[in-house]
């Protein structure tokens, strides 16, 4: 058993040394020296020995029945006997690996074997490239795609063949015993560099940890950031200005509200939200139904009026602008004015049984249906509705609130108990013909959305109309639209993608939902999203809407005691938004060891942001590699962690 363990460890160290050699050699360090490779290999062997000693101590501390107990079956007794032997096996294996690390001949053989594997892998990659094949990363290969290899692949065939032969010879050539070159990677920790570390657990949100050392490559990475292949640009993070958010905050004192807005919006302080949403008229978290013009057949919009918003949404946004001067606001309607709809009602569904306390007055014959146009897709209504959008833009500009972008309809497939309106792709395309010139005259972008179904064909069928496609500069996706995000990013790479409304929870505001919130952020950024929106900024405790359902929020307000608290959802969002700057690039990661619960970003100022969750109930040691640097934290159970490497350390 110990001999088998040595062979397994030997294989793991060979792979680590090979990857270390490739990362270094292919970054122009082609005269890499024997001493450095031997030192790295010895370090890996000793690291595995230490891990086995730690495993022996853990197993020895576990209480278990005696193997000879008659209370157990033969299989159970064999199992317990094996458990009793396990600590001794781990200690013997650790001793063998420690001896291995001191044996110069064995270490030299292992390094030579790693050289051979590296040369074979390079030869294999280049041979496949010469044959015109698409190269997929081999298991164990550093998918950061080193710059030197990329240069080789871009070369002409003759030069490529010559470089192939040169590199293969170099990797296999005898190496000098020592080398004093200062540009060789350092295998020892650089104790002069460190990174900031913030951790959140269910019982202790946003805790500053002791700074963690930033080192060279001192171990086989568990997570590798592919910094040579940055993905989409991040525009920002936000939430929605809803009426019930403002009415809940109005219970508090001016000083309390200012504390909240500073924490949520001010750059370098808290979550630093910079890209937020608002409704055009009422939404499901308004005080009640309203539009800006409920006068029937007012095709000249003579009665257009935003006075309702002057009590709620306008002061809400102004309070955020005070702390975030660069705040961008975009908007979408939940329902057009009722006289523009086929059912002459703001809603599309009757109250659900579990929302029996809510009423909307919708008759059976007014119920809407997915796949139909509840809007009156007729020329005068299309024209006046586009003008309605334009009047909204103008009215908000007069309030010093510029609207940067609009989407034609929230969740255009869903008839709801609250304000809603279904559209077909054909109906949306016709409306975009009218909306485009109105928005272009005002310098306002149009995104297509919001899509709440996992069907990219719903977008395709709109964009198949050339005039509609020309009007659209981005896509809005939420809820089940997450299943379409990857396809949309692949099909329409020129269009920006916003995640427009985080799934809202049930009003419990617990850590369970916060873990789901993290998984949603990870999903959307892994699949091409440029921006991420939470939903309610603030609600009363319980999060009850006018239409009878409960949702989470970033802040909850206790009306009885005029107090507030930030929720677990808030801290989950803050772990990402507080440090990822507008203009940051998403960095995909790669792991041989199954670590897939992280997001990595590269900021414009050169800092790297690593956010990683340990969703297990045990501590989790992890080695994270970013180019030539590495951090090696041990993550607490059920924790969300942010590491800031480099210049940006605010918040």
N, C-alpha and C positions, 0 to 999 in steps of 0.2 A: 504493500500500500504506500509506504514512504517512497519507494523507487518510482512508482507511478506518479506520485506528487512531484518529484523532482523533474520528471520528464515534462509534465504539464507546465511547471514553473519555467523550465528552460524554454519551452515553446513560446510562452507569454513574453519572456524577456527578449528572446530573439526578435519577435514582432515589434516590441517597443524600440529596440535598438535600430532595427531596420527603418521604422518610421522616423526616428530621430535623425538617422543618417540622411534619409531622403529630404526631410524638411531643411536640413542644414546644407547638404551638398548641392541641392538644386537651387539654393539661394546664392549661388556663386562661390560658396566655400568648398571648391572642388579639391583643394589640398588639405582636407580635414585630417586631423592627426590621430594616431593610434591611442595616445594617452587619454584624450578626451572621450573617445568612444569606449575605452576600457572603464573609465571612471563612471560613465553613464550606466554601463552594464552592471558594474558592481553595485551602484546605487539601487538599481532596480531589484537585484537579487536580495539585497539587505532589506529593502522595503517589503518584499514578499515574506521574508523571514519574520519581520516585525508583525506583519498581519497575521501570520500563523501563530505567533506567541500570544497575540491579543485574542485570537479565536480560542486558543487553548484555555486561557484564563476565563473567558466567558462561559465556555462549556463546563469547566470545572465548577463553576459557581451555580450551575443549574441543579436543582433538587430532582431526583428521579428514584423510582423504586429499585430495590436490589434486583439484579438480573435473574437470580435464582428463585424469585418469589413464585409460589405455587398459585397465586391468584391470577396469573396471566397465562395466555396461550404460549405455545412454543415460539410462534412468530414474534409475539411481543417480547418474550424473554431474549430472543436473539437481537431484537432491536435495542433493548435496554443495554445489553452487553456491548453492542457496538458503540452506543453513546458513552459508556463508561471508558471504553478504550480511546475515544476520540481525542481527549486532551493530550494523551501521551503521543498519539500519532502526530498531532500538530506540532508538539514540542520537538519530536525527532526530525520532522520535516524542516522546521526552522533551523535546527542545528546543521542539517545537511546543506541548506542554502547558505548559511553563514560560512561554512567551510568552503563551499563552491566559490563564494565571492573572494576568498583569499587565495585561491588556486590560480596562479598566473596562466598556466597552460590551458586549463579549462576555459577561463575567461577569454583568452586569445582565440581558442577554437570557436567559442560562441560568437565573438565579434566577426570572425572570418565568415561564419555561416550567415550572419546578418548581412554582411557585405554582398555575399553571393545572392541572397534573396533580393536585396535592393537592386543589384545589377540586372537580375532576371526580370524584376518587375518593370524597371525602366525600359529594358529591351522589349518586353511584351507590349507596353503602352505605345512605344514609338513604332513598333512593327504594325500594330493594329491601325495606328494613325496613317502610316504610309499606305496601307491597304484601303484607306478611305472609310474605315469603320468608325462608328460613333463610340467613343470611349466612355464606359461607365466605371466609376471608382471600384477597384477591387476591395474586398473585405480587408480591413487593416490599413488601407492607404489613406494618407492625409488629404482629404477632399478640399482643403483650402486652396488647392491648385497653385502651387508655388509659381512665382513670377517667371523663374528661369524656364520651367517646363512650358508655360504658356508661350514664351518667346520662341521656344523650339518648335512648337506646333504651328506657329504662324509662319515659319520659315519655308523657303522653297524646298522641293524634294531633295535636290542634290545636297544642299546645305544640311538638311535634316539627317540624311544618311551619314554624312561626315560627323555631325555632332553626336549622333547615336553611337557610332563606333568610339568616339573620343570619351564620352561619358562612361560607357561600359568599361573601357580600359581603366579610366581614372578610378572608378569605384572599386575595381578589383585589384588595383596596383598596391604593392606594399606601402604602408603608410609610415611617415617619420615617427620616431619615438616621442618627440616633443616638438612644440612649436610655440613661439612667443607672440604670434600675431594677436593683436588686440581685438580684431573684428570677429573672432570665433565665438559662437554662442557659449554662454557661461552656464555650466550645469549646477552652480552653487546659488543658493538664494541670495537675492540682492536686498539686504536688510534696510537699505536706505529708501526703498520704495514701498508704499503701502496704499491700500484702497479703503475708502469708506464703506461701511457695511450697516445696513438697516434691516431689521428682522421684525416680522409680525407673527404672533401665534394667537390662537383663539382667546387666550387669557391676557395677552400683553401686546397691544398694537404699537407699531412704530417705535421699536427700541433700538437705540444706537448701540452697536456692538463695538468691541475693541477692534481697531483697525487691523486689517489683515495684510500680510506681506505679499508683495508682488514680486515674483521670482522669475528666473529662467525656467526652462523645462527640466523639472526635477523628478518627474514620474510620468508614467503612461497616462495621457489625458483621458478622462471620462467623457468630457465634452470639449469639442473643438469648434471654435468660431471660424467660419469660412470668410475671413475678413478680406480676402482677395476677390470675393464675388458678392458685393453688396447688392441687395434687392431694392424694393420700392422705397420711395421717399415718404417720410411721415410728415403730415401737415399739422396734426395736433390732436388734442383731446377735448372733450366737452360733455355737456349735458343739456337738458332742455329747460327753457324758461316757461313754466306752466303757471296758470293762475293760482292753483292751490299751493304752489311753492311760495308765492309771495304772501298769500293770506296766512300761512303758517308762520312765516318769519315775522309778520307784522305783530304777532303776539309778544315778541321779544322787545327789549329796549334797543334804542339806536346803537348803543355801544356794543351790545351782543351781536346785532346784525352786522356791524362793521367788522367785528372779530371773525365772523363766519365768512364774509365776502373776502376778507384779506387772506384767510387760510385757503379758501377754495380757488381764488383767482390770481392773487398777486404773484408775479414771477419771483422765483427764488425764496418763496415762503412756504407754500404748501403744494396743493395739487397743480397749480399753475394752468388751469383750464383756459384755453385760448380760442376754441372753435365750437360755438354752441348753436342750438336749434331753438326755434320758436314756432308756434302755430300761426296760421293765417285764419283768424277767427277762432271759434271754440274747438277744443280737443277733449279727450276723455278725462283730463285733469283740470278742466275749467270749472268755474263756479256753476255754470249752467250753459245751455245752448245760447249762442248768439252768432251773428255774422255782421259784416260791416255794411250790409245793405239788405234788409229783409222786406223792402218795398217791392211788391210784385211788379214784374215787367218794367223795372226801372233801367231800361237799356242805355240811358245816358248817365247812369250812376249819380243822379242828382242828390240822392240821399246817402251816399257813401259817407261813413262816419266811424272813426276809430276811438271815440270818446270812452268806450268801455275799457280799452287798454290803458288809458291814462291813469286809472286807479290801480292797475296791477302790473301788466307786462312792461310798460314803459319805465316805471320806477325800479322794477326788478332789474332790467337790463342796465339802467343808469348806475345802479349800485355796483354792478359787476364791472362796468367800464371804469369806475373810479379807481379800481385796483388793477385792472388789466386794460391799459389804454389801447393795446393792439387787438382787442377782442374782435373776432369775426362772428357774424350772426347769419345763419341761413334759415329759410322758412319753407313750410309746406302747409297746405290746408288738410283738415280732416273731412270737411264737407263744404261744398259750395253753398251759397245762399239757397234756401229751400225752393225758391221759385225757378231755379235753374235745373232742378232735378225731376226725374220722371215720376217719383213717388211723392213729391212735394213735402218731404220730411227730412230732418237732419240725419236720422238714423237709418239703419238697414236691417235690423233684427230686433225681435222682442226680447225683454229681459230673460236671462237664464234663470232656471229654478233656484240656483244657489245665490242669485242676486235678487231675491224676491222683494226686498225692500225698495229696489230701484224701479222707477217707472219712466217711460218715455212717450207713451201715448200712441205708439205705432199700431196701426190696424193690420189685420191679416193681409189685406190686398196691397199694403205698402211695403211688405217685406222684400228686401233685395236679394239678389242671387249672384254668386260668383260666376264670372264668364259673361256677364251682361253689362251694359252701360246704364248706370243709374243717372248719369248726367245726360242732359238733352243734347245729343250730338247733332246739332243743327246750327247753321251758319250764324244767326244772330246771337245765339247763346255762347257759341265758341268765341265769337268776337268780344262780347261784353265780358266774358269771364277772363280773357286775356287782359282786357282793360282794367278789370278788378284787381288783378295782380299788380298792374302798373300803378294804380292809385295807392295800393298798399305800400309799394316801394317809396313812392313820393311822400306819403304821409309820415312814414317812419324816418325818412331823411330829414323832414322838418323837425323831428324830435332828436336830431343828432344821433340817429341809430342807422347807419348804412347797412343794407342787406346785401350780402356778397353773392348769394346763390339761392335759387328756389328749386323745389321739386314739385311736379304737378299734383301729386296726390299721395297722402300717407296710406300705405297698405291697400293698393288699388284692386286687390282681389277679395277683400274681406268686408262683407256687410256686418256691421256691429250694432250693439245696443246703444252705443254712444255715437257721436258724429262720425260719419263714414260715407264712402261713396265708391262703388265698384266701377271699374273701367275695363273695356277690352283693349288689347294692344292696338287694334285699329282706331278705336276712339281716342286713345292717348296720342297716337300719331297725328290725327287730325287736329287735336288741340295744340300740339307742339308747333304746327304750321302757323297758328295764330299767336302763340305765346312767344315764339322766337324773336320776331321783330320788336315786340314791346320790350322784352328784356334787353335785347341788343342795344336799343336806343338809350337804355339806362345803364349800360355796362355791367349787367348782372348775368352771371352764369346760370345755366340750366343743367341739372342732373336728372336722370331718369330714375324715378323711385317714388315711394319706397317699396322695394320688392320684399314680400314676406313669405314667398313660396320658394321651395328648392328646385325651381324649374327655370333654367336659363333661356328656354324658348320664349318665355313671356317677355324677356328683354329683346331677344333676337327678332321677334315678330314686330316690335316697334321699330327697331333700328334697320329693318329691311326697307323701310320707307326712307329714301335718300334725304328728303327735306327734314324729316324728324331726326335722322342720324346727324345731320350737319348742325342741328341746334344743340346737341347734347355734348357736354364736356366731362361727364362723370356719371357714376351709378350709385344709388343708395340701396343698401341691403340691411335687413334686420330679421330677427327671429328665425323662422325656418329658411329664410333666404341664405342663411349661412351655408346650406348644402349646395348652393349655386355659386358661392363666392369664388372657389378655385376655377371653375369653368369660365366664369365671366372674366376673371383676370387673364386667363389663357386666351380667350376668344377676342377680348378687346383690350389689349395691353396699353393702348394709348389713352384709355379712359381711367380717370381716378375712381377709386372705390372708397366710399365712406360706410362704415358700420354705423347705422343711424339711430338705433335705439336698443340699448342692452335689454335683454330679457329681464322682466321687472320684479321677479320674486313675489312673495305673498304677504308682505307687510311685517314679517317676523324679524327682518333685518339681522339675521344670524350669520355665523361663520360658514355654515353649510352653503348658503347662497353666495357668500363671498368667494368660496372655492370655485363655484360654478362661474362666477364673474371672471375669475382669473382664466379658467379654461376657455371662455369665450374670447377674451382678449388674445390669448395664444392662438386660437383657431383662426381668427380673422387676420392677424398679422402674418401668420404662417401662410395664408392664402391670398395675399396681395393687398390687404386694406391699407389705405393711406391715412385714415383717421378713425377714431373710435369715440362713440358717444354713449355716455350713460343716459339715463332717462330722467327721473325726478331729482331735482336738486334738494328740495326740502318738502317734508310732509309732517302733519301731526302724527303722533304715535299711533300705530295701527295702519296708517296710509290709506284710509278709505276715500274712494272717489265719489263724485256726485252720482255715478251710475252703479254704485254698489259693490265695486271690487277693491281689493287691497293690494298695495304694491310697496316695494322698498324705495328708499331714497338715500342720498348721501348724508343728509342731516335729518334727524327727527326732533320734533319740538313737543315738549311736555306742556300742554296748555294750562294745566292746573297750577304748575309751579313756575311757569314762565322760564323754563330751562331748555337746554338743547344738548345733543350729543352727536358726534360723528359716528357713523355706522361701520361695521366690518366691510361693506361694499366700498365705502369711501377709502379706507386704507388700501384695499386691493387695487383700486384705480390709482391712488397716489403713488404706490410702489413703482408704477410705470410712468405716469404723466409728470411726476415731479421732476424727473431728470432727463427725459427724452425731449430734446429740443426740436422745434419746427425745423425741418430740413434734414433731420436725422435719417439714416438709412437702416433698414432692417438687415440684420446679419443672420443668415441661417446657420444652424449648428449641425454637427454630426457626432455620432457616438457609436462605438462598438459595444458599449456596456449597457445599452438600454436606457440611457438618460435622455428623456425626451420632454421634460417638463420645464423648459426654460425659454426665455426670449432674450435676444441680444440686439443692441442698437449701437450704431456708430454716429456720434454727434458731429455737427459741423465744426466744433472747436477741437475735435480729435479725441475727446473722451469716449470711453466705451461704457455702456450701461448693460449690466447682466442682471436679469430678474429670473430667479429659479425657485421653484416650490419643492419642498419635501412633503409629500402627501402621505408618507408612512407614519407609523407610530414609534419609529426608532430613529436615533440619530443617523445622519447620512453624510459620511465623508465623500468629498467629490473634488477632483482635479479638473479645473477649467482652463483651457488653453486659448489664448488670443494672440495669434502670431507667435512672436518669440517670448511672450510673457505668460505667466500662469499664476492663478490663485488656487489655494487648496483649503477651502473652509470645511468645517463640519457643521451641517445644518441641523437645527433642532427639529424634533418631531412636529409634523403638521405646521410647518412654518413657510411663510413667503419671504424671500430675501432679495434685497437689491444691493448690488456692488457697483461702485462708481470708480472707474479706473481712469485717471487723467485729470483734465482741467476742471470739469464741471462738478462742483461739490456743494452747491447751494441746497436750499430747502431742508 
